[in-house]
């Protein structure tokens, strides 16, 4: 809505007199219904003209008719919302006659006294106004109109506080959730709750975005990419939790290709120190530390049959205990290996996620800043 004060004048050759013949009277006011007026209107009107009616206009002795009339204009404007809420818009107001050509009437706008005020609840900031006259030919006659170009800039603080900052906070929380310990906290449930909260936030903020079929603004792309990053983060957590789940399954040994890929390639990519302990085969480790050697018993202990049976039973029990401890050590070693594999994969995926997040944030901020300061 653009209310503006319109000041126009024209010359009527039939309203000329000599002030000396009328006691020096050089200016009179006449009711608007008793004098001819040009049919000047605004081309961009979209509703009924609600401007206040001025009952009089002024006529000078030279034939100059001045019509001071404030206009309350509700007009349409094509908005380019690609850089919303850091957008700058240019709207036009065209004033002209529908019935009379440029040669039939002659009028001007006093640009020094034209005032345009913008009332949109403080959302817009007026930058400048330009006015120029354009003419064109139609059916052999010259037509003209005056065009005002109003350039204004949106104040983005409302949308910055209510849309961009909360979304950035949720993304930062999702980023720091990677620091939750994998084998102690259910990170997947936390990320699922965060993703659900962000979806509700998108549904609420949808009412604050402008409705325009001309294209998708950058802020819409920003929200979509943030949602996609959260989904990718959840998928990464599911992948790592699946690796950790191997510690509770029957398949405990890390496959050779996964061990080689993790400790030989991924560990070098993330600059992690190689863990040589996990390159030792579990069978070799157990054979080297769990060998039981049955010593020959002395001759004096072989004579009593009862003593010999007791010693043999004791030796079997000790061997069973050692076998059970060796089995637990082997299982603990493999579980530790799975935990290290999961940690290395989690570290790699977190750094890739962080790289994409930083690059995307830099591109969005630079795009907005370059356009807003242009």
N, C-alpha and C positions, 0 to 999 in steps of 0.2 A: 504494500500500500504506500503510495507516494503522494502526500498532500503537497501542493505547491501553490504559490500566489502568482497569478497570471496578470500581467499588465500589458495591454495592447491599445493601439490607437490607429485611426485611419482618417482620411480626409474626405469630406463630403462637400462637393462644390456648390451644392444648393443651400448650404448653411454658412454663407459668408456675408458679413456686414461690416459697416464702418462704425467703430465705436463712437465717433464724433456725433453720429446721428442718434445715438441712444445714451447720451449723457456719460460717455466714457465706458459703457458696459462692454467688456471684452470677453467675459466668460459667464456661461449660464449652465444650470443643471436642469436636465429634462428627464421625465420618466422614461424608462427603457422601452415601454410599450408604445411610445409615441414617435419613435425614430427608427430608422432602418439600422439593422445590425448584421454584420457578416455571420454566416453559419460556421464559425470556427469551433472545431471539436477535437477531441483527442482520439487518435486512431486505435490506441491500445486499451480503450475502455472495455471492461469485462462485466461491469454491473451498471445499475442505474446511476445516473448522475445525482449525487447527493450534495452538491455544492450549494452553499447559501445563496439566496437570490438578493441581488443588489438593485434596489428600486430606481436609482438615478444614475445617469452618466453625464459627463461634462462636455460642453461644446464651446470652443473658442471662436473668436471672430474670423479667424483664418480658415475655418471649416474643419479644424482638427477635432475629432471626437475621441475622447479618452474613456475607456471602459475598464475600470478597476474591478476585478472579480476574482476572489479566491476560489481555487479549484480543489476539490477533494477527489483525487483520482485513485481508483482501484484498478490496476492494470496487470497485464500478464507480462512475464519476462522469462526468456529461455535461460535457464541456469546451467552452468557447467560445473557439476559437483564432483569432478574427478579428484580434486585436491581437498574435498571437504574433510575437516572443518576449517582448513587453512586456505579457503578459496577467495578469489576476488572476482566480482561479477560486474558486468557492464549491461545496463538496461537503457532502453530508449523510450522517449516520449515524443510522439509526432503530433504537431498541431497544424491543422490546415482546414480548408474549406472543401465541402463536398459539391456544392452547386456552382460556385463562382471560380473562374479561372484566375490566373495571376494577373492578367491584363484587365479583368473586370473590376477587381478591387486592389487596393494598394495599402498595405499595412506593415507595421514593424513591431518588433518586440524590444522594449527597452531593457537590454541585457544588464545594465547597471542596477536595475531595480527588481530583477527577477530573483526570487528567493525560493529555494527548494529545501524542504525539511523532510527527513526520513523518520518515520515512527514505526518501529518494529520491535518494541520491548527491549531496546538497547542492544539488539543482536548485531546490528550493522553499523559500520563506521564509514561516513561519507568521505571519499577521497577528493574528487573534483567533479565539476559539471562542465560540459562543452555544449555549445549551441551553434548550429549552422543551418542555412537555408538551402534547400535542394529544389531543383525544378526539373520537370520532364514534359515531354510532349505526348499528347494523346488526341487523336482525331484532328490533328492540325492546330491544336490550341495548347498554350503553355499553362501548366499547372505547377503549383508550388506548395511547399509546406516547410515548417520549421521543426527541426529534430534536436531534441535535448539528449545528450549521452550522459547518463549518471553512472559513475564508477564508484563502487563501494566495496568494502572489505568486511568479511565476517569476523566478529570477535570470538575466538575459539576457546575461551576459558571455560565456558559451561561444558562443552563437549570434551575438553581435555580432562577436566576433573571427573566427569561422570562416565566417560567411555574409555579413553586411552589409558589413564592412570590405573583404574581397577584391572583392566586386562593385562597391563604390564606387571602388576603385583602378582596376579595369578600365574603368569608365566615365570616369574622369578621364583615363586614357591615351587613350581614344577621343576625348575632347574636345580634348586637346592635339595629336592627330594632324592636326587641321585646319591647324596651323602648318607642316606639311611643305610644301616648295615643290612646286607642281603640276608644273611643266615639267622638274623635275630628279629627283624621287623618285617611284617607283611607289607612290602612296598607297593605291591599291586593293588591292594585294597585302598591305600592312601591315594594313589594316582587315579583310580576309578572314581573315588569321591570328588577329587579335584576336577576331573573331566565332567562329571555331572554338574558340579557347581558352575563351571564355565559355560555349559550349555544353557543353564537357566539364566545366566547373565546375558547371553546372546539373545534369548527370547525377550528379556526385559528391555534391553537397549534398542531393540528393533523399532520401537516407537519413536526414538529420538533421531533416527536417521531420516534424511529427506527422501521423499518418494519421487523418483525421476526415472523415466524409461529410457533416458539417453545413454545410460551406461552405468557401470559399477564403480563407485568411488574407491580411492586407495584404502580408506578405512575399512571398507568391506573386504578387500583383499587381505588387509592386515588381520582382521578377525578370522578369516578363513584359514590363513596360514598358521595362526596361533592355535586354532583348533586342530589342524592337521599335525602340528608339532606335538601337541599333547597326546594325540592318538599314537603317533610314532613312538613317543616316550613310553606309553603303556605297552606297546608291542615289544619294545626293547626289554622292558621289565619282565614280560611274560617269557621271552626267550631266555633271559638269564635265570629266572626262577625254574624253568624247565631243566636247565643244566644243574642247578642245585638239587633238583628233585632226584637226580641220579644217585645222590648219597643215601637215599632212603629206599632205593629199588634193589632188585636182585642183581642187576647188571652194574657192578661196582667199578670195574676196571675201565679207565679212560682209553678209548680207541687210539691206536697208534697214529692215524692221520690227524686226529684232533689234538693229540699231545704235541706232535711235530708242528702243526699250524699255530698252536697257542704259544708254546715256549720258544720256538725258533723264529717266528715271523711277527706275531702280535706283540710279544714282549719287547722286540726291538723297535717296533713302530711307536710304542708308548714309552720307550726309554726306560723299561723296567729291567731290573737285574735278573738274569736267568737263574732259575732255581734248579740246581743240579741234582738235588735230592730226589726230584720227581722223575728224573731220567733213569734212575736205577730200577731195574725190573723187580717187582715185588717178590718173585720167587727167589731171585738172587739174594735179596736182602734177608729173606727169612732163612734161606739155607745157610747164610754166613753167620747168623746169630742164634739159630735155633737147633743146631746140631746137638744131639744127645749121644754121648758115648758111654756104653755100658762097660764098666770096668770089670775085670776078672776078680772074682771074690777069692779071698785067701783060703788056703786049704783047711784051716781050722774051723771055717764057717760052713764048709760044704758037708761036714759030717752029720750034723743034726738035721734030719729031714724037715722038722717043723721050722727051724730057723731059716733054712733055705727057702721054704715056701713063703715065709713072711717077707723076706728080702725081695723075692721075685715079685710079690704082690705090691710091695712098696715102690719098686722100680717102675712097674706098669702104671701105678697111680701118678707118680712124678712125671712120667712121659706124657700121660693124658693131660695133666695140668699144663705142661709146657706147650703141648699142641694147641690147647684152647687159648692160651695167652698169645701164641704165635698167630693164630687165626684172627684174634681181636686186633693185634698190631697191624696185620695186613689190611684188615678192613678199615682201621683208622687212617692208615697211610693213604689208601685209595680215596677215602672221604676227603681228606685234606687236599689231595690232588684235584678232586672235582671242585672244591671250594676255591682253590687258586685259579683254576681254569675259568670259573664263573666270574671271579674278580677281575681277571685280565680282560675278558670280553666286555664286562660292564664298564671298565675304564675306557676301553677303546670306543665303544658306542656312545658313552657320555661325551667324549671329546669331539666326536663327529657331530653329535647333537648340538653341542655348545658352539661349534664352528658355524653351522647353518643358522643357529639362532642369532649369533653376533652379526653375520653377514646380512641377514634379513633385516635386523634392527637398524643397521647402518644405512642400508638402501632406503628404508622407509623414512628415516629421520632426514637424510640428505635430500630426498625428493620433496618433502614438505617444506624444509627450510629454504631450499633454492627457489621454490615457487612463491613462498610467502614473503621473502625478502626482495623478490624481483620488482 
